[in-house]
Amino acid sequence: MKVGSEPDRQAEADRNFEAFQKKLPELLKEHAGKFALLRDGEIVQFFDTARDAMVHGQSEFEDGLFSVQEVTEQVTDLGFFSHALHFGRV
């Protein structure tokens, strides 16, 4: 398994967070309270829990380049959690 480098992870995190913020007004209408799994600046899928999103991201993207962000009115950068980092298996 090849894991993305730190610059790769940071670029992925930034791209995903920016895309998420732009889409947030529309997302709130149908997905408030859900957790979005993001990759390449696109939303892959929504989940009921952050853990479910993480598990799916880990199984789907072996390079660890993905982000998880909660759909909430208060846009919050969740730090490492929202950033595209390689997490150990959950």
GUTITOR-81014 format. One record per atom (N, C-alpha, C): residue in one letter; atom name; y, z, x negated. Coordinates in steps of 0.05 Angstrom, whole numbers. Example, Ala and Ser with C-alpha at 12.3 -4.5 7.8 and 13.67 -1.06 7.14 Angstrom:
REM GUTITOR-81014
res, atom, north, up, east
A, N, -114, 156, -264
A, CA, -90, 156, -246
A, C, -66, 156, -264
S, N, -45, 142, -257
S, CA, -21, 143, -273
S, C, 1, 157, -258
***
This chain:
REM GUTITOR-81014
res, atom, north, up, east
M, N, -24, 0, -17
M, CA, 0, 0, 0
M, C, 25, 0, -18
K, N, 42, -19, -14
K, CA, 67, -21, -29
K, C, 89, -8, -12
V, N, 102, 12, -24
V, CA, 124, 26, -10
V, C, 150, 15, -20
G, N, 169, 11, -2
G, CA, 195, 1, -9
G, C, 210, 19, -28
S, N, 227, 7, -45
S, CA, 242, 23, -64
S, C, 265, 37, -50
E, N, 277, 56, -63
E, CA, 299, 71, -51
E, C, 322, 53, -41
P, N, 331, 33, -57
P, CA, 351, 14, -46
P, C, 341, -1, -22
D, N, 316, -9, -21
D, CA, 304, -22, 2
D, C, 305, -4, 26
R, N, 298, 21, 22
R, CA, 297, 40, 45
R, C, 325, 46, 55
Q, N, 344, 48, 37
Q, CA, 372, 54, 45
Q, C, 383, 30, 60
A, N, 379, 6, 50
A, CA, 389, -18, 64
A, C, 376, -21, 92
E, N, 351, -15, 94
E, CA, 337, -16, 120
E, C, 349, 5, 139
A, N, 353, 29, 129
A, CA, 364, 50, 145
A, C, 392, 43, 155
D, N, 409, 33, 137
D, CA, 436, 25, 145
D, C, 436, 3, 165
R, N, 420, -17, 161
R, CA, 418, -40, 180
R, C, 409, -30, 207
N, N, 388, -13, 208
N, CA, 378, -3, 233
N, C, 398, 14, 248
F, N, 411, 32, 233
F, CA, 431, 50, 246
F, C, 454, 34, 257
E, N, 464, 15, 243
E, CA, 486, -2, 253
E, C, 478, -17, 278
A, N, 455, -29, 277
A, CA, 445, -44, 301
A, C, 441, -26, 325
F, N, 430, -2, 320
F, CA, 426, 18, 341
F, C, 453, 25, 354
Q, N, 473, 31, 338
Q, CA, 499, 39, 349
Q, C, 511, 17, 366
K, N, 508, -8, 358
K, CA, 519, -30, 374
K, C, 505, -33, 401
K, N, 479, -27, 402
K, CA, 464, -30, 426
K, C, 463, -5, 444
L, N, 473, 17, 434
L, CA, 471, 42, 448
L, C, 481, 42, 477
P, N, 504, 31, 483
P, CA, 513, 31, 511
P, C, 492, 20, 531
E, N, 479, -2, 523
E, CA, 459, -14, 540
E, C, 433, 2, 540
L, N, 426, 13, 517
L, CA, 401, 28, 514
L, C, 402, 53, 532
L, N, 426, 66, 534
L, CA, 428, 90, 550
L, C, 421, 86, 579
K, N, 425, 62, 589
K, CA, 420, 56, 617
K, C, 390, 58, 624
E, N, 373, 50, 606
E, CA, 344, 50, 612
E, C, 327, 67, 594
H, N, 338, 76, 571
H, CA, 321, 90, 552
H, C, 332, 117, 542
A, N, 350, 129, 557
A, CA, 362, 154, 549
A, C, 340, 175, 545
G, N, 342, 190, 523
G, CA, 323, 211, 517
G, C, 298, 201, 503
K, N, 295, 175, 500
K, CA, 272, 164, 486
K, C, 279, 162, 456
F, N, 259, 155, 441
F, CA, 262, 151, 412
F, C, 256, 122, 405
A, N, 275, 109, 393
A, CA, 272, 81, 385
A, C, 260, 78, 357
L, N, 240, 61, 354
L, CA, 230, 54, 328
L, C, 243, 28, 320
L, N, 256, 27, 297
L, CA, 272, 4, 289
L, C, 262, -7, 262
R, N, 264, -33, 260
R, CA, 257, -47, 234
R, C, 273, -73, 233
D, N, 283, -79, 210
D, CA, 299, -104, 206
D, C, 322, -107, 226
G, N, 334, -85, 233
G, CA, 357, -85, 251
G, C, 350, -91, 280
E, N, 324, -88, 287
E, CA, 315, -93, 314
E, C, 299, -69, 324
I, N, 300, -65, 350
I, CA, 284, -44, 362
I, C, 256, -55, 367
V, N, 237, -41, 357
V, CA, 209, -49, 359
V, C, 197, -39, 385
Q, N, 202, -14, 391
Q, CA, 190, -1, 415
Q, C, 203, 26, 420
F, N, 201, 36, 444
F, CA, 211, 63, 451
F, C, 188, 82, 455
F, N, 192, 107, 449
F, CA, 171, 127, 451
F, C, 183, 152, 464
D, N, 166, 169, 476
D, CA, 174, 194, 488
D, C, 181, 215, 468
T, N, 168, 214, 445
T, CA, 174, 235, 424
T, C, 179, 222, 397
A, N, 193, 236, 381
A, CA, 199, 226, 354
A, C, 172, 224, 338
R, N, 155, 243, 343
R, CA, 129, 242, 328
R, C, 113, 217, 335
D, N, 112, 210, 361
D, CA, 98, 185, 369
D, C, 110, 161, 355
A, N, 137, 160, 354
A, CA, 150, 137, 341
A, C, 143, 137, 311
M, N, 143, 160, 298
M, CA, 136, 161, 270
M, C, 107, 152, 265
V, N, 89, 162, 280
V, CA, 61, 155, 277
V, C, 57, 125, 280
H, N, 70, 113, 300
H, CA, 67, 84, 305
H, C, 80, 69, 281
G, N, 103, 78, 272
G, CA, 117, 65, 250
G, C, 100, 65, 224
Q, N, 87, 88, 219
Q, CA, 70, 91, 196
Q, C, 46, 73, 197
S, N, 35, 70, 221
S, CA, 11, 53, 223
S, C, 18, 23, 224
E, N, 41, 17, 234
E, CA, 49, -11, 237
E, C, 62, -22, 211
F, N, 77, -6, 197
F, CA, 92, -15, 174
F, C, 83, 0, 148
E, N, 64, -11, 135
E, CA, 53, 3, 111
E, C, 73, 7, 89
D, N, 94, -10, 88
D, CA, 114, -6, 67
D, C, 133, 17, 73
G, N, 131, 29, 96
G, CA, 148, 52, 103
G, C, 176, 46, 110
L, N, 183, 20, 113
L, CA, 210, 12, 119
L, C, 215, 10, 149
F, N, 222, 32, 161
F, CA, 229, 34, 189
F, C, 246, 58, 194
S, N, 258, 60, 218
S, CA, 275, 82, 225
S, C, 268, 92, 253
V, N, 273, 117, 258
V, CA, 270, 128, 285
V, C, 297, 140, 293
Q, N, 306, 133, 317
Q, CA, 332, 143, 326
Q, C, 330, 151, 356
E, N, 340, 174, 363
E, CA, 340, 183, 391
E, C, 362, 168, 406
V, N, 355, 160, 431
V, CA, 374, 147, 448
V, C, 389, 169, 463
T, N, 413, 175, 455
T, CA, 429, 196, 467
T, C, 458, 188, 465
E, N, 474, 199, 483
E, CA, 503, 192, 484
E, C, 517, 200, 458
Q, N, 508, 221, 446
Q, CA, 521, 230, 421
Q, C, 506, 216, 398
V, N, 518, 195, 387
V, CA, 505, 181, 365
V, C, 505, 199, 341
T, N, 481, 204, 331
T, CA, 478, 222, 309
T, C, 461, 209, 288
D, N, 470, 210, 263
D, CA, 454, 201, 241
D, C, 436, 225, 235
L, N, 410, 221, 239
L, CA, 391, 243, 236
L, C, 383, 248, 207
G, N, 399, 237, 189
G, CA, 393, 242, 160
G, C, 367, 228, 152
F, N, 351, 242, 137
F, CA, 326, 230, 127
F, C, 309, 221, 150
F, N, 310, 235, 173
F, CA, 292, 228, 195
F, C, 298, 201, 206
S, N, 323, 194, 208
S, CA, 330, 168, 220
S, C, 329, 146, 199
H, N, 328, 154, 174
H, CA, 328, 133, 153
H, C, 301, 123, 147
A, N, 300, 99, 136
A, CA, 275, 85, 131
A, C, 263, 96, 105
L, N, 249, 118, 108
L, CA, 235, 130, 86
L, C, 205, 129, 90
H, N, 190, 131, 69
H, CA, 162, 132, 71
H, C, 154, 160, 76
F, N, 143, 166, 99
F, CA, 134, 193, 106
F, C, 104, 194, 102
G, N, 94, 217, 94
G, CA, 65, 221, 93
G, C, 53, 218, 120
R, N, 28, 213, 121
R, CA, 14, 210, 146
R, C, 17, 235, 163
V, N, 22, 231, 189
V, CA, 26, 253, 208
V, C, 0, 260, 221
***
